[in-house]
Amino acid sequence: MQGQLDTDLSELGRLQAKSAAKSLAERAPIEIVSSDLRRALDTATALGEHTGLVVSTDTRLRETHLGEWQGLTHTQVDERDPGARAAWRADASWSPPGGESRIEVARRAVPVVEELVAARPGWGEEPVVVVAHGGLIAALTAALLDLPVERWPVLGGLGNTSWVQLSGHGSPDALSWRLDVWNASASVAGDVL
């Protein structure tokens, strides 16, 4: 459970990043914003190399801080805190000891999207790619879709280098979001929990 530990991509991760970059580049994004954690930034950089875009970073896109669980395996967490991981997955307001809840993660991430929208008056169909982490993406998606907090767990895990596609509808000051794609991948990902 990495959380905000800054780790490198594995060889498989680098291959997945290149594959995803090739697929996403075909959509002709106009901007790429990434978490500053290396595993996300290296993934975003692969896309930047395919598109010629410079990747900007934003620390608010970091993964959920998992507190005392960071660096532990699922088995170690389950042995240490029986039932806690299940409670965490089932309740977006619950946080690991010393960590963040999904509500807190969304609270820091939603402004990134609001700022991207505000900076592009008249923004149309051109995609902006936000490269982050599974927990953050799920929390951000649930918040943007204005799902009731008790329903946030319906958005399951994301495979590494899989993506979500949202489209905004309405005026910039009264934007509503639609979920177009969840957990898409350039290849079949076997790492969804």
C-alpha positions as semicolon CSV with decimal commas, in nm:
position;residue;x (nm);y (nm);z (nm)
1;M;0,000;0,000;0,000
2;Q;0,202;0,289;-0,135
3;G;-0,013;0,590;-0,057
4;Q;0,212;0,892;-0,084
5;L;0,539;0,699;-0,077
6;D;0,734;0,812;-0,382
7;T;0,821;0,493;-0,566
8;D;0,940;0,420;-0,918
9;L;0,741;0,235;-1,178
10;S;0,831;-0,130;-1,222
11;E;0,934;-0,260;-1,563
12;L;0,572;-0,371;-1,614
13;G;0,455;-0,025;-1,509
14;R;0,682;0,141;-1,765
15;L;0,543;-0,087;-2,037
16;Q;0,185;-0,013;-1,928
17;A;0,260;0,361;-1,926
18;K;0,393;0,348;-2,282
19;S;0,090;0,150;-2,399
20;A;-0,155;0,389;-2,230
21;A;0,036;0,690;-2,365
22;K;0,006;0,563;-2,720
23;S;-0,372;0,515;-2,683
24;L;-0,434;0,846;-2,507
25;A;-0,216;1,043;-2,749
26;E;-0,459;0,945;-3,027
27;R;-0,723;1,154;-2,846
28;A;-0,508;1,468;-2,899
29;P;-0,508;1,611;-2,547
30;I;-0,444;1,982;-2,508
31;E;-0,295;1,968;-2,158
32;I;-0,145;1,715;-1,916
33;V;-0,144;1,772;-1,539
34;S;0,008;1,514;-1,307
35;S;0,068;1,425;-0,948
36;D;0,428;1,498;-0,859
37;L;0,484;1,144;-0,730
38;R;0,723;0,964;-0,966
39;R;0,497;0,676;-1,062
40;A;0,230;0,916;-1,190
41;L;0,475;1,172;-1,329
42;D;0,666;0,908;-1,526
43;T;0,334;0,787;-1,669
44;A;0,239;1,144;-1,762
45;T;0,582;1,203;-1,913
46;A;0,534;0,902;-2,142
47;L;0,215;1,069;-2,269
48;G;0,394;1,402;-2,301
49;E;0,658;1,237;-2,519
50;H;0,385;1,106;-2,754
51;T;0,199;1,438;-2,773
52;G;0,478;1,694;-2,750
53;L;0,304;1,851;-2,449
54;V;0,488;1,967;-2,139
55;V;0,356;1,801;-1,823
56;S;0,271;2,028;-1,530
57;T;0,252;1,891;-1,176
58;D;0,023;1,959;-0,884
59;T;0,079;1,814;-0,537
60;R;-0,296;1,814;-0,476
61;L;-0,313;1,517;-0,715
62;R;-0,109;1,292;-0,485
63;E;-0,254;0,960;-0,382
64;T;-0,446;0,919;-0,057
65;H;-0,215;0,948;0,242
66;L;-0,250;0,609;0,407
67;G;-0,093;0,712;0,737
68;E;0,037;0,415;0,933
69;W;-0,057;0,177;0,651
70;Q;0,185;0,322;0,396
71;G;0,449;0,070;0,300
72;L;0,256;-0,228;0,440
73;T;0,108;-0,509;0,234
74;H;-0,265;-0,579;0,242
75;T;-0,193;-0,886;0,451
76;Q;0,010;-0,685;0,703
77;V;-0,270;-0,428;0,736
78;D;-0,528;-0,704;0,781
79;E;-0,316;-0,871;1,050
80;R;-0,252;-0,542;1,228
81;D;-0,604;-0,395;1,199
82;P;-0,852;-0,679;1,129
83;G;-1,154;-0,555;0,933
84;A;-1,017;-0,202;0,894
85;R;-0,940;-0,225;0,522
86;A;-1,294;-0,345;0,454
87;A;-1,432;-0,055;0,661
88;W;-1,211;0,188;0,470
89;R;-1,333;0,057;0,133
90;A;-1,697;0,071;0,243
91;D;-1,699;0,419;0,400
92;A;-1,558;0,725;0,219
93;S;-1,548;0,919;0,546
94;W;-1,325;0,661;0,719
95;S;-0,948;0,713;0,718
96;P;-0,658;0,482;0,802
97;P;-0,479;0,568;1,129
98;G;-0,294;0,896;1,063
99;G;-0,419;0,908;0,702
100;E;-0,684;1,071;0,485
101;S;-1,041;0,980;0,408
102;R;-1,165;0,983;0,049
103;I;-1,369;1,292;0,137
104;E;-1,048;1,473;0,236
105;V;-0,876;1,355;-0,083
106;A;-1,162;1,488;-0,297
107;R;-1,161;1,817;-0,108
108;R;-0,801;1,883;-0,217
109;A;-0,840;1,746;-0,571
110;V;-1,167;1,903;-0,692
111;P;-1,016;2,255;-0,700
112;V;-0,757;2,131;-0,953
113;V;-1,036;2,047;-1,197
114;E;-1,226;2,368;-1,117
115;E;-0,910;2,569;-1,194
116;L;-0,855;2,383;-1,522
117;V;-1,212;2,464;-1,628
118;A;-1,185;2,828;-1,517
119;A;-0,859;2,873;-1,712
120;R;-1,024;2,762;-2,038
121;P;-1,333;2,969;-2,113
122;G;-1,515;2,813;-2,405
123;W;-1,342;2,478;-2,352
124;G;-1,502;2,225;-2,581
125;E;-1,435;1,864;-2,668
126;E;-1,055;1,873;-2,640
127;P;-0,937;1,643;-2,360
128;V;-0,724;1,751;-2,068
129;V;-0,548;1,455;-1,909
130;V;-0,506;1,446;-1,533
131;V;-0,260;1,175;-1,428
132;A;-0,297;1,066;-1,069
133;H;-0,359;0,757;-0,857
134;G;-0,646;0,512;-0,818
135;G;-0,770;0,628;-0,479
136;L;-0,757;0,994;-0,574
137;I;-0,922;0,931;-0,910
138;A;-1,209;0,741;-0,749
139;A;-1,264;1,012;-0,485
140;L;-1,238;1,294;-0,741
141;T;-1,477;1,118;-0,979
142;A;-1,735;1,055;-0,706
143;A;-1,716;1,419;-0,594
144;L;-1,741;1,560;-0,948
145;L;-2,040;1,336;-1,019
146;D;-2,195;1,465;-0,697
147;L;-2,263;1,113;-0,577
148;P;-2,396;1,087;-0,222
149;V;-2,094;1,007;-0,002
150;E;-2,247;0,678;0,109
151;R;-2,246;0,570;-0,260
152;W;-1,880;0,656;-0,332
153;P;-1,768;0,294;-0,280
154;V;-1,962;0,189;-0,594
155;L;-1,661;0,312;-0,791
156;G;-1,430;0,013;-0,763
157;G;-1,054;-0,007;-0,801
158;L;-0,864;0,103;-1,107
159;G;-0,600;-0,103;-1,282
160;N;-0,258;0,056;-1,314
161;T;-0,249;0,296;-1,612
162;S;-0,622;0,257;-1,663
163;W;-0,826;0,569;-1,710
164;V;-1,156;0,738;-1,642
165;Q;-1,324;0,975;-1,884
166;L;-1,558;1,248;-1,767
167;S;-1,729;1,509;-1,978
168;G;-1,859;1,840;-1,849
169;H;-2,198;1,973;-1,952
170;G;-2,356;2,312;-1,898
171;S;-2,192;2,647;-1,840
172;P;-1,854;2,675;-1,662
173;D;-2,020;2,826;-1,354
174;A;-2,289;2,552;-1,343
175;L;-2,101;2,253;-1,482
176;S;-2,233;1,902;-1,434
177;W;-2,019;1,599;-1,504
178;R;-2,100;1,274;-1,681
179;L;-1,904;0,952;-1,643
180;D;-1,828;0,832;-1,995
181;V;-1,566;0,564;-1,922
182;W;-1,448;0,386;-1,605
183;N;-1,134;0,172;-1,576
184;A;-1,048;0,174;-1,948
185;S;-0,714;0,032;-2,048
186;A;-0,492;0,007;-2,351
187;S;-0,461;-0,361;-2,259
188;V;-0,634;-0,591;-2,015
189;A;-0,514;-0,505;-1,665
190;G;-0,497;-0,785;-1,412
191;D;-0,418;-0,565;-1,115
192;V;-0,763;-0,441;-1,012
193;L;-0,833;-0,520;-0,647
